[in-house]
Amino acid sequence: MMSVALLCVGKLKEKYWRDACAEYEKRLSAFCRFRIVEIPESRLPENPSAAQVASALEEEGRKLLAAAGGA
């Protein structure tokens, strides 16, 4: 059976989004193994510089690759 992993940055906070994800996970379970992997967002100051944004994106990218098994 095929495995599908949905990699996300940040958490779903609203209940209606969590309910929608649970519904799709239930529907997809007949066709594949489905899982959602949530990676925590990098924290930035109030007015981040371009270097801080780039660093945060790089960090999130490394975390996504690690979760996908590519690092």
N, C-alpha and C positions, 0 to 999 in steps of 0.2 A: 504494500500500500504506500502511496506517495505521502511524504511529509511536507507540510507547508508551515513556515514560521513567519509571522508578521512582526518585524522589528520596528519599534516605535521609540521616539525620544519623548520623554515625559509621560505622565500618567493621565488616564481618562478620569476626569474629576466629576463630570456630570453623570447622574444616574441614567439618563436616557441614552447616553453613548455607551455606557457599560452594558445596559440591557440590549442594545443593538448588536454589540460585539458578541454577547452570549448567544443571541439568536442566530447570527451567522455561523458561529462556531458549532452550534447544534446542527444547522443545515448541512455544513460541510463535513461533519463527522462521518457521514455515509460514504463519502468519496475519498477522504484523505485524513491523515492525522494533522490536526491544526492546532497551533499554539501561538499565543501572543507573548512577545518578550518586550517588556517595557524597560528602557534604559533611562536612568535619571538625567534630567537636564543639567547642564552646567550653569552655575550661578554667575551672574554678571552684576556689576555695580549699576547704579542709577543711570549714569551717562558713560557707557563703556567706550573705550577707544577702539579704533579699527584693529589694533594688535590684540586687544583683549577678546574681541569678537572672533577673530581668526583662531586664537588659541582655544577658545571654547568649542568652536566648530571642529577643530582638529581632535580635541579630546573626545567629543561625542562620536566622531568618526572612528576613532580607535576602539571605543566601547562597542560600537555597532559591528565592526569587523570581528572583534573578539566573540561577541554573542553569535555571530554567523559562522564562526569557525574558520575565518579567513586570516587570523593573525596568530 
